[in-house]
């Protein structure tokens, strides 16, 4: 299993003048509480409000669920590493389950970002047929396929693979997925103006055009935050493969907990992006958090 010990010490462990940077447990705990609250609120809001029952919001809800899994798994791993014997048989089995959840979380995040990118692509290049091409039923099938893929690969990678193979798999998946999303972006932005002019010339399509642009901007922000938060960790994985015995690389490896903190921050920032970009979500949050609309929500 890929534990903190595997990622930080087991491969290419060597002496270095750089001491490991420690993040206080209180910080991890605070981020965990905030992340769980925010992402659970997103999931409940999408379920509660029928106006949010659209394919893109379903993908966003699925992305929030990925963040929930990631936060819970990383919290359990931190508790186990800090308070339990990592060499015990029971602890190893629990660690395998945690690693499978972490693999599922990453695969879910990148798959849902790709699904959102495809959804935005269809809204721009097939705007007039969007509601026929991307129905809630098809979105449900896509989500079922995503999570089946995540569950199977998460278990296979953790229980039946070597650490080096897993590292290479995740690095390649990360790079290929980002390149694929980038290709979709280039096509969207190269031809968006032409499609915008076509849609704008049709009656009653200006609002729909604005919604498409807003959805694309939301995806851009989500993808940017994902890259910023996850890239340090994947650079850590690359260093483990490329220069495992180099003392300078070992200095970067000493920042493992900082990289882990960035990964957890991604789960905190995403819900803020949803709320900031969606007035409907903000309204739903307001209704859910208020005990009485007449007293607390005038």
C-alpha positions, 0 to 999 in steps of 0.5 A: 500500500502507498502510505505516508511512509512509502511516499516519504521514506521507503523509496530512495531514503537517504541522508539529507541536511533538510529536516522534514517539515511538520504541519501541526495536527490542529491545522489538518483537523481544522481543514478536515472539519471545514472541508467535510462541512462544505462538501457535504453542504454542496451534495445536500444542496444539489439533492434538495434543490430541483433547480440544480438537477442538471448534468453539470451540477451532478458532475459538480456534486460528484466532484464534491463527493470525491473531495469528501472521500479524500478528506475522510481517508487522509484524516484517517491515515493521519490518525493511524500514522500518529497513534497506531503501529504502522507495522501491525497486521490490522493497521496494514489492512486498514491502511490498504482500505485508506489507500484504495479510498485515496486512489478512488478520490483522485481518480474521481476528481480527475474523471469528474473534471474531465466530465465537466470539461466535456459537458462545457464542450457540448454546450458550446459546440452543440448548444442547440442540441445540448438538452438532447445530447446531455440528459440527466439519464446519460449523466447518471450513466456517466457518473455510474461508469466513473465511480465503477472505474474508480472503485475497480482501479482503486482496489486493483492498484492498491492490492495487486500492484507494486509501488513503482507501477502505481506511481507511474500510473498516477503520473501518466494519468495526471498528465494525460488527463490534463492534456486532454482537458487542455485540448478541449479548452483550446478548441472551446476558446478558438471557436467559442466566438463564432458559436457565440455570434451564431447563438446570439443571432437567435431569439431568446438565446442570449441568456443561455449563451451567458450561462454557457460562458459562466459554466466554462469560467467555473470549470477554468477556475476549478481546473486551475485550483486543482493543478495548483493544489495537486501538482506539488504532490505529483512533482513529489512522485516524479522526484521519487522515480527520477532522483531517489538518492539525490540529497537535493531531491530529498530536500523537496521530499521533506515537504511531504506534509506541505504537499498533503496540506495543499491537496486537502486545501483543494477540497476546501476551495472547490465548494467556495468556487461553486458558491461564488459562481452560482446564485442558485447554490447560494440561495439554497445554502441560505435556506438550508442554514436558516432555522426559520425563513421568517426570523433569520432569513428576511 
